[in-house]
Amino acid sequence: MTPRFRSPRLRPLLLTTTLTMTLTLALAATGCGTEPAPGSQTAADRSYSADPAPDRAELEARASAAQLVAEHVWVTEAAGYALARQSVGVLGDDGFGSVYTEPDGGQIRLSVERLPHADADCTDGPASGSAQEPPVTCERDGEQWYRATESGHAYAREQDGLVVTLSGPRQEVDRATLRAAARAAHRADDYELDRVLPPAGEAAGRQPVERGDLPPERDGAPNNEVGASG
């Protein structure tokens, strides 16, 4: 009786199919969860991206044209909020200010200024001569100070001789959102500077856009009285 042998053609085909499927699944698994979300790339991530690094000399020139110090430009992130480009401008002599907004009208203000220690550490109340409302809450929260008045609240910290503050009206921005924005705040890298700074050729020395319905006190709530907005 002549023995029957199984055709060898099936084995290479099955092996090839299995390897192909394995490689496909491996590649798919590698891609899942590794692609950074928009706006979440670190400077190291961006340095290996396809986008060429912005020219530092050009960034410095754009900052100077806007009367800004490039090293004093900070950025942050908050869920649902986006930077209002027209709000970017100088504060005081060499400070920086910007506003992040969300569709429902909420605003988070970011300010970087040379201020007295008391403007960060609220335990002794407002700084001498300050127009701030007296805090009803003042406490240390991690590496920052949290203060709240009747109308507004803020997180502040001191770094490199500057006070970095994230603030907003209490009825518009809850504490958790403000805390997240404060913790995410950092000095802008070159890629972020390129997005934040006014384009070359725009009017120099723009001041941050101020809402006409906000009182002069920091962290104040909108004033809805007739004539408040001019």
MOLIN-V272949 format. One line per field, one symbol per residue. phi: phi as a letter, one per 30 degrees, with the letter a starting at -180 (. if undefined). Layout:
# MOLIN-V272949
phi: ???
This chain:
# MOLIN-V272949
phi: .ddccdeddddeddddddddddddddddddddicdddeicdddddddcdddddddddddddddddciccedcdcbabaeicbddedddadbidbdbbabcbbedjdbbccbbbdbdeddcdddciddeidcddddcbbadbicbccbbcdcbbacbbcahicccbcbadddcbddddddddddddaddddddeddddeeejdedidcedcddccddddiddeccddjdcj
